[in-house]
């Protein structure tokens, strides 16, 4: 038991730390509680992306397409049949008649995203360089176009509305804990170790008998599942979902969280999501003319994206390995467990447009 606790100490401490911070912050007004839930969902989305990016060293720019799939699936599944009969009168009978509990809907949303990832993993694993970057962007665009034009199921540009809201602080915290523990278990498994071995030199890894495309495909599917779960939680928080929710702006925000925290460690993913979520909320309010509730200023539209963009550039130039430097949290009762950072190449701006040498599986 003691050995197991040491092995699981990093995810347990991370989950406990997030829980304490979230519960303390959630003691405020309703608006602050909603902000806390959004931050927790961001952690799920960033860890979902980290499972693939952090272990493979390959950046994907289309992962929020999986979040959109999970969001639409969960939103449709929890909507009462009577409401669907009004809004989705032309949808197939199973879509209109099936209604499930929110937890089941979130799981189905994640599974559906993973199924789509299984289909995409095979062709994407055979593409490199700029073509791979364009392929992942095309995934995001394709999902958005389908959502915007599949009127009978998604209601097109009007989007889904009247979705029962069920994502609470407790629900989001539970999924954050599950995601952290699952990401750690995968990272420390033989599959995760094989994939990490291919980060610096895929050719050497392949010569050692590691099937790099297969290992990347496994991480891609697991990553898509948790990204789909994050999208489902977001839809069940907002009570509505449109094709524009999970698109370029949110993609940029999630990637910024991962890069600033440190894409090579689970600690970096959690820390980056937490820090940037807080900073993003502050900037959003300043952008609207409210400086921490103390001073009213002239609204500055676009300030949030500009400042986050500048912060991302500075981090890439001055500390490309992120706040954590690619290291996991150090624990006094587990000496030497994480002395060295995970092996990875320094982040650079690639032809595919991302801070890496590659851009997709």
C-alpha positions in Angstrom: 0.0 0.0 0.0 2.8 2.4 0.9 4.5 1.7 -2.5 1.2 2.4 -4.3 0.7 5.7 -2.4 4.2 6.8 -3.4 3.6 5.8 -7.1 0.3 7.7 -7.0 1.6 10.7 -4.9 1.8 13.1 -7.8 -1.8 12.8 -9.1 -3.1 12.6 -5.6 -1.4 15.8 -4.6 -2.4 17.6 -7.8 -6.1 16.5 -7.4 -6.0 17.5 -3.7 -4.5 20.9 -4.5 -7.1 21.6 -7.2 -9.9 20.5 -4.9 -8.8 22.8 -2.1 -8.4 25.8 -4.3 -11.7 25.2 -6.1 -13.7 24.7 -2.9 -12.2 27.9 -1.3 -12.9 29.9 -4.4 -16.4 28.5 -4.7 -17.4 30.0 -1.4 -18.0 33.3 -3.2 -21.0 34.5 -5.2 -22.7 32.5 -7.9 -20.8 34.2 -10.7 -17.5 33.1 -9.0 -18.7 29.6 -8.7 -19.4 29.5 -12.4 -15.9 30.8 -13.1 -14.5 28.0 -10.9 -16.5 25.4 -12.8 -15.2 26.8 -16.1 -11.6 26.6 -14.8 -12.1 23.0 -13.8 -13.4 22.1 -17.2 -10.4 23.8 -18.7 -8.2 21.6 -16.6 -10.0 18.5 -18.1 -9.5 19.8 -21.6 -5.9 20.7 -21.1 -5.0 17.3 -19.6 -6.9 15.7 -22.4 -4.7 17.5 -24.9 -1.6 16.8 -22.7 -2.2 13.0 -22.9 -1.3 13.2 -26.6 1.0 16.2 -26.8 2.9 15.7 -23.6 3.7 12.1 -24.2 4.3 12.2 -28.0 5.9 15.6 -28.3 3.6 16.3 -31.3 1.2 19.2 -31.3 -2.4 18.8 -32.5 -4.5 21.9 -33.4 -7.8 20.2 -33.9 -8.4 18.6 -30.6 -11.3 20.8 -29.7 -13.2 19.2 -32.5 -13.5 16.2 -30.2 -14.8 18.6 -27.5 -17.5 19.8 -29.9 -18.5 16.2 -30.6 -18.8 15.4 -26.9 -20.7 18.6 -26.3 -23.3 18.0 -29.0 -23.7 14.3 -28.0 -24.2 15.0 -24.3 -26.5 18.0 -25.0 -28.8 15.9 -27.2 -28.8 12.9 -24.9 -29.8 14.8 -21.8 -32.5 16.9 -23.5 -36.0 15.7 -22.6 -37.8 13.8 -25.3 -40.7 16.4 -25.4 -38.2 19.2 -26.0 -36.4 17.3 -28.7 -39.7 16.6 -30.4 -40.0 20.4 -30.8 -36.4 21.4 -31.6 -35.3 18.2 -33.5 -38.5 17.2 -35.2 -36.5 16.0 -38.3 -33.9 14.0 -36.4 -33.8 10.2 -36.5 -36.1 8.4 -34.0 -33.3 7.2 -31.7 -32.0 10.7 -31.4 -35.5 12.1 -30.5 -36.5 9.3 -28.1 -33.3 8.5 -26.2 -32.7 10.5 -23.0 -30.1 9.5 -20.4 -28.7 10.7 -17.1 -26.0 13.5 -17.3 -23.2 11.2 -16.1 -24.0 8.7 -18.8 -24.3 11.4 -21.4 -20.8 12.7 -20.6 -19.4 9.2 -20.9 -21.1 8.6 -24.2 -19.8 12.0 -25.4 -16.3 11.0 -24.6 -16.7 7.5 -26.1 -18.1 9.0 -29.4 -15.1 11.4 -29.6 -12.8 8.4 -29.1 -14.5 6.5 -31.8 -14.0 9.3 -34.2 -10.3 9.5 -33.1 -9.9 5.8 -33.9 -11.0 6.4 -37.4 -8.7 9.5 -37.8 -5.7 8.0 -36.1 -4.8 5.7 -38.9 -4.4 8.2 -41.8 -3.1 11.0 -39.5 -0.3 8.8 -38.2 1.1 8.6 -41.8 1.4 12.3 -42.3 4.3 14.6 -41.1 5.3 18.2 -41.2 3.2 21.0 -42.6 0.7 18.5 -44.1 0.0 17.1 -40.6 -0.6 20.5 -39.2 -3.1 21.3 -41.9 -4.8 17.9 -41.4 -5.4 18.6 -37.7 -6.7 22.1 -38.4 -9.0 20.6 -41.1 -10.4 18.3 -38.4 -11.4 21.3 -36.3 -12.9 23.0 -39.4 -14.7 19.9 -40.6 -16.4 19.3 -37.2 -17.5 23.0 -37.1 -18.8 22.8 -40.7 -20.8 19.6 -40.0 -22.2 21.1 -36.8 -23.2 24.3 -38.6 -25.0 22.5 -41.4 -26.5 19.3 -39.9 -29.8 21.1 -39.2 -31.8 18.0 -38.4 -29.5 17.0 -35.5 -27.5 20.1 -34.4 -29.9 22.8 -35.5 -27.1 24.3 -37.5 -26.1 27.9 -36.7 -28.9 28.2 -34.2 -27.3 25.6 -32.1 -28.8 23.5 -29.3 -30.6 25.2 -26.5 -32.7 24.2 -23.5 -30.1 21.7 -22.4 -30.6 20.9 -18.7 -27.6 22.4 -16.8 -26.1 19.8 -14.4 -22.3 20.5 -14.3 -21.6 21.7 -10.7 -18.4 22.3 -8.8 -18.6 18.8 -7.3 -19.2 17.2 -10.8 -16.3 19.0 -12.4 -14.0 18.2 -9.5 -14.8 14.5 -9.8 -14.0 14.5 -13.5 -10.8 16.5 -12.8 -9.7 13.8 -10.4 -10.5 11.0 -12.8 -8.7 12.8 -15.6 -5.6 13.5 -13.6 -5.3 9.9 -12.3 -6.0 8.4 -15.7 -3.4 10.6 -17.4 -0.8 9.7 -14.8 -1.5 6.0 -15.1 -1.2 6.1 -18.9 2.0 8.2 -18.6 3.6 5.7 -16.3 2.3 2.6 -18.2 4.4 0.7 -20.7 2.4 2.4 -23.5 3.2 5.9 -22.2 6.8 5.0 -21.7 7.2 3.7 -25.2 5.6 6.8 -26.7 7.8 9.1 -24.6 10.8 7.2 -25.8 10.0 8.2 -29.3 9.8 12.0 -28.5 13.4 12.9 -29.2 14.2 10.3 -32.0 11.3 8.4 -33.6 13.7 6.6 -35.9 15.8 5.2 -33.0 12.6 4.2 -31.2 11.3 2.4 -34.3 14.7 0.6 -34.6 14.2 -0.5 -31.0 11.0 -2.2 -31.9 8.5 0.5 -30.9 5.7 1.1 -33.3 5.5 4.9 -33.2 2.3 5.2 -35.2 0.5 2.7 -33.0 1.7 4.3 -29.8 0.7 7.7 -31.0 -2.7 6.3 -32.1 -3.4 4.9 -28.6 -2.5 8.3 -27.0 -4.6 10.1 -29.6 -7.7 8.0 -28.8 -7.3 8.4 -25.0 -6.7 12.1 -25.4 -9.9 12.4 -27.6 -12.0 10.7 -24.9 -11.1 13.1 -22.2 -11.3 16.1 -24.5 -14.8 14.9 -25.5 -15.7 14.6 -21.7 -14.5 18.2 -21.2 -16.7 19.4 -24.1 -19.7 17.5 -22.7 -19.2 19.1 -19.2 -19.0 22.5 -20.9 -22.3 22.0 -22.8 -24.0 20.8 -19.6 -22.8 23.9 -17.8 -23.8 26.5 -20.5 -27.1 24.9 -21.3 -26.5 25.4 -25.0 -23.9 24.8 -27.6 -23.2 26.4 -31.0 -20.6 25.6 -33.7 -18.5 28.6 -32.7 -18.0 27.6 -29.0 -15.2 25.1 -29.7 -13.3 26.8 -32.5 -10.2 28.9 -33.0 -10.4 31.2 -29.9 -10.9 28.4 -27.5 -8.2 26.3 -29.3 -5.8 29.1 -28.8 -6.7 29.4 -25.1 -6.2 25.7 -24.4 -2.9 25.5 -26.3 -1.7 28.6 -24.4 -2.5 26.9 -21.1 -0.6 23.8 -22.0 2.5 25.7 -23.3 2.7 28.1 -20.4 2.3 25.4 -17.8 4.7 23.1 -19.5 3.7 20.6 -22.1 6.1 17.9 -20.9 4.6 17.2 -17.5 1.1 16.5 -16.0 1.9 19.1 -13.3 2.5 21.7 -16.0 -0.8 20.9 -17.6 -2.7 21.4 -14.4 -0.7 24.5 -13.3 -1.0 26.1 -16.7 -4.7 25.5 -16.9 -5.2 27.0 -13.4 -3.0 30.0 -13.9 -4.3 31.0 -17.3 -7.9 30.4 -16.4 -7.5 32.9 -13.5 -5.6 35.3 -15.7 -8.1 34.9 -18.6 -11.0 35.7 -16.2 -9.3 38.8 -14.9 -8.5 40.0 -18.4 -12.1 39.3 -19.6 -13.4 41.6 -16.8 -10.8 44.3 -17.6 -11.7 44.0 -21.2 -15.3 44.7 -20.3 -14.2 47.8 -18.3 -14.1 46.3 -14.7 -10.7 46.3 -12.9 -11.2 43.7 -10.1 -14.5 45.4 -9.1 -12.6 48.5 -7.9 -12.3 50.8 -11.0 -14.4 51.2 -14.1 -12.4 52.0 -17.3 -13.2 52.2 -21.0 -13.9 48.7 -22.4 -11.0 47.3 -24.4 -12.3 44.6 -26.8 -9.6 42.1 -27.8 -7.3 42.9 -24.8 -7.5 39.3 -23.5 -6.3 37.6 -26.7 -3.6 40.2 -27.2 -2.1 39.9 -23.7 -2.3 36.1 -23.7 -0.7 36.0 -27.2 2.2 38.2 -25.9 2.5 36.0 -22.8 2.7 32.9 -25.0 5.4 34.5 -27.2 7.5 35.5 -24.2 7.2 32.0 -22.7 8.3 30.4 -25.9 11.3 32.7 -26.2 12.4 32.8 -22.5 11.2 29.6 -21.1 10.0 27.2 -23.8 9.6 24.3 -21.3 6.9 26.2 -19.4 6.6 27.2 -15.8 7.4 23.8 -14.5 10.3 23.2 -16.8 8.9 19.9 -17.8 9.2 18.5 -14.3 6.6 16.9 -12.1 5.9 18.2 -8.6 8.6 17.3 -6.1 7.4 15.4 -3.0 9.5 15.2 0.2 8.2 11.7 1.0 9.1 10.4 -2.5 12.8 11.3 -2.8 14.3 10.9 -6.3 11.0 9.9 -7.8 11.1 12.8 -10.3 14.6 14.2 -10.3 14.9 14.6 -14.0 12.5 16.2 -16.5 10.8 14.1 -19.1 13.0 13.8 -22.2 11.9 16.3 -24.9 13.2 18.5 -27.5 13.2 22.3 -27.0 10.0 23.9 -28.3 10.4 25.9 -31.5 8.1 27.4 -34.0 7.6 24.8 -36.7 6.4 25.0 -40.3 3.0 23.6 -39.1 2.6 26.7 -36.9 3.1 25.2 -33.4 5.8 25.2 -30.8 7.3 21.9 -31.8 9.1 20.1 -34.5 5.9 18.3 -35.7 2.3 19.1 -35.6 0.1 16.0 -35.6 0.2 12.2 -35.1 
